[in-house]
C-alpha cells in the first residue's frame, strides 16, 4: 500500500483524500484485495485536497 500511495502522489500531488483512496485501490486491486485507508489525528473531510 505504501508503494501505491507514493506512486499516486507522484502522478498527481494535489488530490482529495477520496481521490487518493480511489487511485490507490485502482492501482492495487487486480493483485491485492485490500481496502486502502488513510488515518489522521484530526477529522478528515474527504473533499479537501491533501497538501
Residue pairs with C-beta under 8 A, 6 or more apart in sequence:
1 24
1 28
1 32
1 34
1 36
4 24
4 27
4 28
4 36
5 20
5 24
5 36
7 27
8 15
8 20
8 23
8 24
8 27
9 15
9 20
11 23
12 19
12 23
14 49
14 50
14 51
15 23
15 49
15 50
16 46
16 47
16 48
16 49
16 50
17 38
17 44
17 45
17 46
17 47
17 48
17 50
18 46
18 47
20 38
20 50
21 36
21 37
21 38
24 36
25 35
25 36
28 34
28 36
38 44
